[in-house]
Amino acid sequence: MSQAFLFLLLLLGIGFAAKNQSIIIAVTFLIILKLAGIDEKVFAAIQSKGINWGVTIITIAVLAPIATGEIGFKDLYDSLKSPYAWIALASGMAVALIAKSGLTLLEEDPHITTALVLGTVLAVALFKAVAVGPLIGAGIAYLAMKIYELFL
């Protein structure tokens, strides 16, 4: 058994222990591709385009209530009357900007993904946290690294 396969099995075990469905599905998918022998071709595409695919799927999920008519212009207008809505608006913008830095970090330093996944799984397992994905984690890590570099 290769080191990569053993690592995936370890992550699968951690996913089950943490009851993290996203990790279980992702690792199982990767194991199936490996066992089918199509991993080299498919993994290259996933590595180069996977994050963008994921962002697109998340964007579709966020926009679905607009498409269904559940959220309309009246809701938007009404929400902007609340100070909490303005806080949420600013927070959404901040998170998107932080995630942009995370995308840059993951593209420039992809091995950081391992630490981010492990940190996410541990937080879910130990603190019943919610896995928000590596992109925002990478963005926060990027900001922390830049702050750290200021003191070097």
Backbone as a printed PyTorch tensor [residue, N CA C, xyz], in Angstrom:
tensor([[[  0.8350,  -1.1890,   0.0000],
         [  0.0000,   0.0000,   0.0000],
         [  0.8770,   1.2490,   0.0000]],

        [[  0.5180,   2.1990,  -0.8200],
         [  1.3110,   3.4150,  -0.9190],
         [  1.0500,   4.3430,   0.2710]],

        [[  1.9760,   5.2590,   0.4680],
         [  1.8300,   6.2470,   1.5400],
         [  0.5820,   7.1030,   1.3080]],

        [[  0.3300,   7.4560,   0.0600],
         [ -0.8400,   8.2800,  -0.2630],
         [ -2.1260,   7.5550,   0.1240]],

        [[ -2.2100,   6.2530,  -0.1870],
         [ -3.4050,   5.4820,   0.1250],
         [ -3.5780,   5.3620,   1.6390]],

        [[ -2.4830,   5.1120,   2.3520],
         [ -2.5570,   5.0260,   3.8160],
         [ -2.9990,   6.3600,   4.4230]],

        [[ -2.4920,   7.4450,   3.8660],
         [ -2.8690,   8.7790,   4.3460],
         [ -4.3660,   9.0010,   4.1410]],

        [[ -4.8630,   8.6020,   2.9730],
         [ -6.2960,   8.7400,   2.7090],
         [ -7.1210,   7.9010,   3.6850]],

        [[ -6.6520,   6.6800,   3.9710],
         [ -7.3600,   5.8380,   4.9340],
         [ -7.3660,   6.4730,   6.3250]],

        [[ -6.2490,   7.0880,   6.7010],
         [ -6.1800,   7.7910,   7.9920],
         [ -7.1930,   8.9350,   8.0210]],

        [[ -7.2250,   9.7210,   6.9550],
         [ -8.1810,  10.8200,   6.8860],
         [ -9.6240,  10.3100,   6.8890]],

        [[ -9.8590,   9.1810,   6.2480],
         [-11.1960,   8.5880,   6.2520],
         [-11.5900,   8.1870,   7.6750]],

        [[-10.6420,   7.5750,   8.3850],
         [-10.9040,   7.2070,   9.7780],
         [-11.1920,   8.4170,  10.6430]],

        [[-10.4210,   9.4740,  10.4470],
         [-10.6480,  10.7120,  11.1990],
         [-12.0090,  11.3000,  10.8310]],

        [[-12.3500,  11.2480,   9.5470],
         [-13.6480,  11.7380,   9.0970],
         [-14.7930,  11.0010,   9.7680]],

        [[-14.6740,   9.6700,   9.8680],
         [-15.7120,   8.8890,  10.5460],
         [-15.7500,   9.2130,  12.0340]],

        [[-14.5670,   9.3220,  12.6530],
         [-14.5090,   9.6290,  14.0880],
         [-15.1370,  10.9960,  14.3710]],

        [[-14.9060,  11.9370,  13.4600],
         [-15.4270,  13.3000,  13.6320],
         [-16.8530,  13.4400,  13.1090]],

        [[-17.3530,  12.3900,  12.4610],
         [-18.6860,  12.4260,  11.8520],
         [-18.7930,  13.5880,  10.8620]],

        [[-17.7220,  13.7600,  10.0780],
         [-17.6570,  14.8410,   9.1000],
         [-17.9770,  14.2660,   7.7200]],

        [[-19.2200,  14.4580,   7.2900],
         [-19.6960,  13.8820,   6.0420],
         [-18.8970,  14.3760,   4.8340]],

        [[-18.5160,  15.6430,   4.8210],
         [-17.7770,  16.1820,   3.6770],
         [-16.4380,  15.4820,   3.5070]],

        [[-15.7320,  15.2820,   4.5980],
         [-14.4320,  14.6100,   4.5100],
         [-14.6250,  13.1510,   4.1200]],

        [[-15.6250,  12.4920,   4.6900],
         [-15.8860,  11.0930,   4.3520],
         [-16.1650,  10.9540,   2.8570]],

        [[-17.0220,  11.8070,   2.3230],
         [-17.3680,  11.7370,   0.9000],
         [-16.1510,  12.0560,   0.0340]],

        [[-15.4190,  13.1070,   0.3900],
         [-14.2580,  13.5090,  -0.4100],
         [-13.1870,  12.4200,  -0.4320]],

        [[-12.8580,  11.8860,   0.7310],
         [-11.8170,  10.8570,   0.7950],
         [-12.2740,   9.5810,   0.0980]],

        [[-13.5230,   9.1980,   0.3000],
         [-14.0420,   8.0020,  -0.3670],
         [-13.9760,   8.1680,  -1.8890]],

        [[-14.3530,   9.3370,  -2.3670],
         [-14.2810,   9.6300,  -3.8010],
         [-12.8460,   9.4710,  -4.3110]],

        [[-11.8870,  10.0310,  -3.5780],
         [-10.4840,   9.9410,  -3.9980],
         [ -9.9810,   8.4960,  -3.9600]],

        [[-10.3890,   7.7420,  -2.9500],
         [ -9.9870,   6.3280,  -2.8600],
         [-10.5570,   5.5430,  -4.0390]],

        [[-11.8100,   5.7830,  -4.3790],
         [-12.4320,   5.0960,  -5.5180],
         [-11.6760,   5.4140,  -6.8070]],

        [[-11.3110,   6.6810,  -6.9990],
         [-10.5490,   7.0470,  -8.1980],
         [ -9.2010,   6.3300,  -8.2180]],

        [[ -8.5580,   6.2310,  -7.0620],
         [ -7.2670,   5.5310,  -6.9830],
         [ -7.4360,   4.0520,  -7.3120]],

        [[ -8.4420,   3.4260,  -6.7200],
         [ -8.6690,   1.9960,  -6.9450],
         [ -9.0570,   1.7160,  -8.3980]],

        [[ -9.7360,   2.6580,  -9.0330],
         [-10.1300,   2.4980, -10.4340],
         [ -8.9580,   2.7530, -11.3820]],

        [[ -7.8750,   3.3100, -10.8550],
         [ -6.6910,   3.5470, -11.6830],
         [ -6.7610,   4.7880, -12.5530]],

        [[ -7.7050,   5.6600, -12.2630],
         [ -7.8270,   6.8800, -13.0800],
         [ -7.3990,   8.1160, -12.2930]],

        [[ -6.7230,   7.8700, -11.1850],
         [ -6.3590,   8.9610, -10.2870],
         [ -5.4120,   9.9710, -10.9110]],

        [[ -4.4100,   9.5260, -11.6440],
         [ -3.4230,  10.4720, -12.1660],
         [ -4.0500,  11.5070, -13.0960]],

        [[ -4.9210,  11.0630, -13.9860],
         [ -5.5510,  11.9830, -14.9320],
         [ -6.5380,  12.9080, -14.2240]],

        [[ -7.3600,  12.3320, -13.3730],
         [ -8.4210,  13.0980, -12.7330],
         [ -7.8600,  14.0060, -11.6340]],

        [[ -6.8970,  13.5160, -10.8760],
         [ -6.3420,  14.3180,  -9.7790],
         [ -5.7080,  15.6050, -10.2740]],

        [[ -5.0830,  15.5720, -11.4330],
         [ -4.4770,  16.7930, -11.9790],
         [ -5.5450,  17.8560, -12.2270]],

        [[ -6.6750,  17.4320, -12.7900],
         [ -7.7660,  18.3840, -13.0470],
         [ -8.3600,  18.8870, -11.7390]],

        [[ -8.5390,  17.9800, -10.7920],
         [ -9.1000,  18.3810,  -9.4910],
         [ -8.1770,  19.3760,  -8.8000]],

        [[ -6.8760,  19.1010,  -8.8140],
         [ -5.9260,  20.0060,  -8.1600],
         [ -5.8970,  21.3790,  -8.8050]],

        [[ -6.0090,  21.4210, -10.1160],
         [ -5.9000,  22.7290, -10.7820],
         [ -7.2100,  23.5090, -10.8040]],

        [[ -8.3560,  22.8030, -10.7940],
         [ -9.6290,  23.5010, -10.9450],
         [-10.6270,  23.2440,  -9.8240]],

        [[-10.3180,  22.3310,  -8.9310],
         [-11.2750,  21.9110,  -7.9050],
         [-11.7730,  23.0240,  -7.0050]],

        [[-10.8970,  23.8930,  -6.5620],
         [-11.3200,  24.9770,  -5.6680],
         [-12.3000,  25.9010,  -6.3960]],

        [[-12.0120,  26.2060,  -7.6500],
         [-12.9360,  27.0520,  -8.4120],
         [-14.2870,  26.3620,  -8.6150]],

        [[-14.2750,  25.0370,  -8.8530],
         [-15.5360,  24.2990,  -8.9660],
         [-16.3210,  24.3910,  -7.6670]],

        [[-15.6050,  24.2160,  -6.5510],
         [-16.2580,  24.2740,  -5.2460],
         [-16.8620,  25.6380,  -4.9640]],

        [[-16.1300,  26.6880,  -5.2830],
         [-16.6360,  28.0470,  -5.0840],
         [-17.8830,  28.2700,  -5.9380]],

        [[-17.8770,  27.7350,  -7.1450],
         [-19.0460,  27.8650,  -8.0210],
         [-20.2590,  27.1570,  -7.4210]],

        [[-20.0580,  25.9600,  -6.9020],
         [-21.1680,  25.2120,  -6.2910],
         [-21.7010,  25.9490,  -5.0640]],

        [[-20.8130,  26.4760,  -4.2310],
         [-21.2460,  27.2390,  -3.0590],
         [-22.0240,  28.4850,  -3.4970]],

        [[-21.5530,  29.1570,  -4.5290],
         [-22.2310,  30.3550,  -5.0300],
         [-23.6310,  30.0050,  -5.5330]],

        [[-23.7560,  28.8940,  -6.2330],
         [-25.0770,  28.4460,  -6.6920],
         [-25.9930,  28.2080,  -5.5020]],

        [[-25.4840,  27.5490,  -4.4560],
         [-26.2980,  27.2720,  -3.2650],
         [-26.7500,  28.5630,  -2.5920]],

        [[-25.8720,  29.5470,  -2.5330],
         [-26.2090,  30.8190,  -1.8940],
         [-27.2420,  31.5990,  -2.7240]],

        [[-27.1470,  31.4840,  -4.0350],
         [-28.0580,  32.2210,  -4.9190],
         [-29.3830,  31.4990,  -5.1620]],

        [[-29.4820,  30.2390,  -4.7960],
         [-30.7060,  29.4630,  -5.0450],
         [-31.9650,  30.1130,  -4.4650]],

        [[-31.9330,  30.6750,  -3.2300],
         [-33.1560,  31.3220,  -2.7250],
         [-33.6180,  32.5080,  -3.5730]],

        [[-32.7060,  33.1540,  -4.2650],
         [-33.0910,  34.2410,  -5.1770],
         [-33.7780,  33.6360,  -6.3970]],

        [[-33.2200,  32.5450,  -6.9030],
         [-33.7910,  31.8940,  -8.0860],
         [-35.1720,  31.3120,  -7.8110]],

        [[-35.3980,  30.8520,  -6.5720],
         [-36.7070,  30.2740,  -6.2330],
         [-37.7400,  31.3410,  -5.9030]],

        [[-37.2900,  32.5790,  -5.7350],
         [-38.2000,  33.6570,  -5.3650],
         [-38.3610,  33.7990,  -3.8620]],

        [[-37.6710,  32.9630,  -3.1170],
         [-37.7360,  33.0380,  -1.6480],
         [-37.1870,  34.3690,  -1.1380]],

        [[-36.1890,  34.8900,  -1.8360],
         [-35.6090,  36.1950,  -1.5080],
         [-35.7810,  37.0850,  -2.7250]],

        [[-36.3550,  38.2620,  -2.5050],
         [-36.5740,  39.1980,  -3.6030],
         [-36.0650,  40.5830,  -3.2590]],

        [[-36.3780,  41.5400,  -4.1230],
         [-35.9140,  42.9130,  -3.9190],
         [-36.4640,  43.5170,  -2.6290]],

        [[-37.7020,  43.1900,  -2.2950],
         [-38.3010,  43.7150,  -1.0690],
         [-37.5100,  43.2330,   0.1460]],

        [[-37.1300,  41.9500,   0.1400],
         [-36.3420,  41.4110,   1.2530],
         [-34.9900,  42.1210,   1.3560]],

        [[-34.3830,  42.3520,   0.2200],
         [-33.1040,  43.0600,   0.2050],
         [-33.2720,  44.4630,   0.7690]],

        [[-34.2660,  45.1760,   0.2940],
         [-34.5150,  46.5330,   0.7630],
         [-34.8090,  46.5400,   2.2680]],

        [[-35.6960,  45.6560,   2.7150],
         [-36.0560,  45.5890,   4.1360],
         [-34.8450,  45.2530,   5.0060]],

        [[-33.9940,  44.3680,   4.5200],
         [-32.8470,  43.9590,   5.3320],
         [-31.8450,  45.0980,   5.5170]],

        [[-31.7580,  45.9800,   4.5310],
         [-30.7860,  47.0680,   4.6170],
         [-31.2000,  48.1570,   5.6080]],

        [[-32.3850,  48.0380,   6.1620],
         [-32.8350,  48.9800,   7.1890],
         [-32.2760,  48.6160,   8.5590]],

        [[-31.7480,  47.4340,   8.6730],
         [-31.2480,  46.9380,   9.9550],
         [-29.7420,  47.1570,  10.0740]],

        [[-29.2750,  47.6260,  11.2360],
         [-27.8180,  47.7500,  11.4120],
         [-27.1220,  46.3880,  11.3520]],

        [[-27.8510,  45.3350,  11.7740],
         [-27.2560,  44.0030,  11.7010],
         [-27.0270,  43.5720,  10.2520]],

        [[-27.8890,  44.0030,   9.3610],
         [-27.7060,  43.6870,   7.9490],
         [-26.4320,  44.3390,   7.4140]],

        [[-26.1660,  45.5630,   7.8390],
         [-24.9410,  46.2480,   7.4020],
         [-23.7000,  45.5620,   7.9690]],

        [[-23.8140,  45.0760,   9.2030],
         [-22.7120,  44.3020,   9.7920],
         [-22.5090,  43.0180,   8.9940]],

        [[-23.6180,  42.3400,   8.6480],
         [-23.5340,  41.1150,   7.8560],
         [-22.9530,  41.3950,   6.4730]],

        [[-23.3430,  42.5110,   5.8740],
         [-22.8160,  42.8960,   4.5690],
         [-21.2940,  43.0810,   4.6400]],

        [[-20.8420,  43.8180,   5.6350],
         [-19.4000,  44.0390,   5.8070],
         [-18.6850,  42.7250,   6.1100]],

        [[-19.3050,  41.8910,   6.9250],
         [-18.6980,  40.5910,   7.2540],
         [-18.5810,  39.7170,   6.0170]],

        [[-19.6240,  39.7050,   5.1990],
         [-19.5780,  38.9290,   3.9570],
         [-18.4700,  39.3990,   3.0380]],

        [[-18.3070,  40.7060,   2.9460],
         [-17.2340,  41.2530,   2.1150],
         [-15.8670,  40.8860,   2.6940]],

        [[-15.7250,  40.9890,   4.0180],
         [-14.4460,  40.6660,   4.6660],
         [-14.0830,  39.2000,   4.4580]],

        [[-15.0590,  38.3240,   4.6380],
         [-14.7980,  36.8930,   4.4650],
         [-14.4000,  36.5920,   3.0240]],

        [[-15.0600,  37.2260,   2.0680],
         [-14.7150,  37.0010,   0.6640],
         [-13.2950,  37.4700,   0.3640]],

        [[-12.9130,  38.5980,   0.9510],
         [-11.5420,  39.0880,   0.7500],
         [-10.5150,  38.1910,   1.4280]],

        [[-10.8540,  37.7010,   2.6270],
         [ -9.9490,  36.7780,   3.3200],
         [ -9.8170,  35.4810,   2.5220]],

        [[-10.9400,  34.9710,   2.0110],
         [-10.9130,  33.7410,   1.2190],
         [-10.0880,  33.9160,  -0.0500]],

        [[-10.1180,  35.1210,  -0.6250],
         [ -9.2990,  35.3980,  -1.8140],
         [ -7.8240,  35.1980,  -1.4830]],

        [[ -7.4100,  35.6740,  -0.3170],
         [ -6.0260,  35.4670,   0.1120],
         [ -5.7570,  33.9820,   0.3310]],

        [[ -6.7650,  33.2730,   0.8250],
         [ -6.6220,  31.8360,   1.0230],
         [ -6.4230,  31.1050,  -0.2850]],

        [[ -7.1340,  31.5230,  -1.3050],
         [ -6.9780,  30.9160,  -2.6260],
         [ -5.5590,  31.1270,  -3.1260]],

        [[ -5.0490,  32.3300,  -2.9330],
         [ -3.6680,  32.6290,  -3.3280],
         [ -2.6940,  31.7190,  -2.5830]],

        [[ -2.8970,  31.5790,  -1.2740],
         [ -2.0050,  30.7340,  -0.4690],
         [ -2.0590,  29.2820,  -0.9280]],

        [[ -3.2490,  28.7530,  -1.1670],
         [ -3.3790,  27.3590,  -1.5910],
         [ -2.7520,  27.1270,  -2.9660]],

        [[ -2.8320,  28.1280,  -3.8340],
         [ -2.2060,  28.0000,  -5.1550],
         [ -0.6870,  28.0450,  -5.0430]],

        [[ -0.1650,  28.9090,  -4.1660],
         [  1.2780,  29.0790,  -4.0380],
         [  1.9120,  28.0260,  -3.1300]],

        [[  1.1500,  27.4990,  -2.1760],
         [  1.6950,  26.5880,  -1.1790],
         [  0.6760,  25.4830,  -0.8740]],

        [[  0.4430,  24.5720,  -1.8400],
         [ -0.6400,  23.6030,  -1.6920],
         [ -0.4750,  22.6320,  -0.5210]],

        [[  0.7470,  22.4350,  -0.0330],
         [  0.9100,  21.4870,   1.0850],
         [  0.2530,  21.9890,   2.3670]],

        [[ -0.0500,  23.2720,   2.4280],
         [ -0.7140,  23.8330,   3.5980],
         [ -2.1170,  23.2480,   3.7680]],

        [[ -2.6770,  22.7070,   2.6790],
         [ -4.0090,  22.1100,   2.7180],
         [ -4.0770,  20.9940,   3.7470]],

        [[ -3.0200,  20.2020,   3.8570],
         [ -3.0020,  19.0950,   4.8120],
         [ -3.2110,  19.5940,   6.2340]],

        [[ -2.4840,  20.6280,   6.6160],
         [ -2.6210,  21.1760,   7.9670],
         [ -4.0050,  21.7860,   8.1610]],

        [[ -4.5390,  22.4270,   7.1350],
         [ -5.8740,  23.0170,   7.2350],
         [ -6.9450,  21.9490,   7.4110]],

        [[ -6.8480,  20.8650,   6.6350],
         [ -7.8180,  19.7740,   6.7560],
         [ -7.7200,  19.1420,   8.1370]],

        [[ -6.5000,  18.8810,   8.5900],
         [ -6.3250,  18.2900,   9.9150],
         [ -6.8730,  19.2130,  10.9990]],

        [[ -6.5980,  20.4960,  10.9000],
         [ -7.1230,  21.4530,  11.8690],
         [ -8.6410,  21.4940,  11.8630]],

        [[ -9.2330,  21.4470,  10.6780],
         [-10.6890,  21.4460,  10.5630],
         [-11.2810,  20.1870,  11.1870]],

        [[-10.6950,  19.0390,  10.8580],
         [-11.2000,  17.7670,  11.3880],
         [-11.0730,  17.7290,  12.9090]],

        [[ -9.9520,  18.1870,  13.4290],
         [ -9.7720,  18.2040,  14.8840],
         [-10.7880,  19.1210,  15.5650]],

        [[-11.0270,  20.2870,  14.9840],
         [-12.0050,  21.2130,  15.5690],
         [-13.4080,  20.6160,  15.5480]],

        [[-13.7490,  19.9480,  14.4550],
         [-15.0630,  19.3030,  14.3600],
         [-15.1650,  18.1770,  15.3890]],

        [[-14.1090,  17.3760,  15.4800],
         [-14.1340,  16.2210,  16.3860],
         [-14.0990,  16.6350,  17.8570]],

        [[-13.2680,  17.5970,  18.2000],
         [-13.0600,  17.9380,  19.6110],
         [-14.0170,  18.9930,  20.1460]],

        [[-14.4230,  19.9160,  19.2810],
         [-15.2140,  21.0510,  19.7540],
         [-16.5960,  21.1430,  19.1230]],

        [[-16.9680,  20.1110,  18.3450],
         [-18.2560,  20.1170,  17.6250],
         [-18.3930,  21.3780,  16.7620]],

        [[-17.2830,  21.7620,  16.1630],
         [-17.2590,  22.9370,  15.2960],
         [-17.9010,  22.6010,  13.9510]],

        [[-18.0110,  23.5830,  13.1040],
         [-18.5770,  23.4090,  11.7690],
         [-17.4510,  23.5620,  10.7560]],

        [[-17.3420,  22.5940,   9.8690],
         [-16.3030,  22.6360,   8.8360],
         [-16.7230,  23.6000,   7.7340]],

        [[-16.0270,  24.7070,   7.6210],
         [-16.3660,  25.6930,   6.5960],
         [-15.4770,  25.5720,   5.3740]],

        [[-14.5180,  24.6940,   5.4320],
         [-13.6980,  24.4370,   4.2720],
         [-12.3360,  25.0870,   4.3390]],

        [[-11.4440,  24.5910,   3.5180],
         [-10.0590,  25.0560,   3.5640],
         [ -9.8340,  26.4570,   3.0250]],

        [[-10.7260,  26.9630,   2.2040],
         [-10.4870,  28.2630,   1.5810],
         [-10.4640,  29.3900,   2.6100]],

        [[-11.4580,  29.4390,   3.4730],
         [-11.4590,  30.5030,   4.4790],
         [-10.3670,  30.2440,   5.5130]],

        [[-10.1410,  28.9670,   5.8210],
         [ -9.0430,  28.6280,   6.7330],
         [ -7.7030,  29.0880,   6.1790]],

        [[ -7.5130,  28.8780,   4.8890],
         [ -6.2760,  29.3250,   4.2480],
         [ -6.1790,  30.8450,   4.2560]],

        [[ -7.3120,  31.5120,   4.0840],
         [ -7.3090,  32.9760,   4.1340],
         [ -6.9070,  33.4910,   5.5010]],

        [[ -7.4400,  32.8770,   6.5400],
         [ -7.0740,  33.2700,   7.9070],
         [ -5.6060,  32.9500,   8.1540]],

        [[ -5.1580,  31.7730,   7.6790],
         [ -3.7480,  31.4110,   7.8290],
         [ -2.8540,  32.4120,   7.1040]],

        [[ -3.2710,  32.8310,   5.9250],
         [ -2.5080,  33.8090,   5.1450],
         [ -2.3630,  35.1230,   5.9250]],

        [[ -3.4820,  35.5970,   6.4790],
         [ -3.4250,  36.8320,   7.2670],
         [ -2.5190,  36.6710,   8.4880]],

        [[ -2.6430,  35.5430,   9.1730],
         [ -1.8030,  35.2890,  10.3470],
         [ -0.3210,  35.2300,   9.9590]],

        [[ -0.0210,  34.6080,   8.8230],
         [  1.3680,  34.5360,   8.3560],
         [  1.9100,  35.9230,   8.0460]],

        [[  1.0970,  36.7640,   7.4280],
         [  1.5370,  38.1210,   7.0910],
         [  1.7720,  38.9450,   8.3780]],

        [[  0.9260,  38.7660,   9.3530],
         [  1.1150,  39.4510,  10.6450],
         [  2.3900,  38.9410,  11.3090]],

        [[  2.5960,  37.6250,  11.2750],
         [  3.8120,  37.0230,  11.8320],
         [  5.0620,  37.5920,  11.1560]],

        [[  5.0000,  37.7180,   9.8170],
         [  6.1420,  38.2370,   9.0630],
         [  6.4710,  39.6820,   9.4250]],

        [[  5.4850,  40.4310,   9.8880],
         [  5.7360,  41.8070,  10.3030],
         [  6.6680,  41.8820,  11.5070]],

        [[  6.6600,  40.8190,  12.3210],
         [  7.4480,  40.8220,  13.5480],
         [  8.7830,  40.1130,  13.3860]],

        [[  9.0810,  39.6270,  12.2100],
         [ 10.3670,  38.9580,  11.9680],
         [ 11.4780,  39.9400,  11.6700]]])
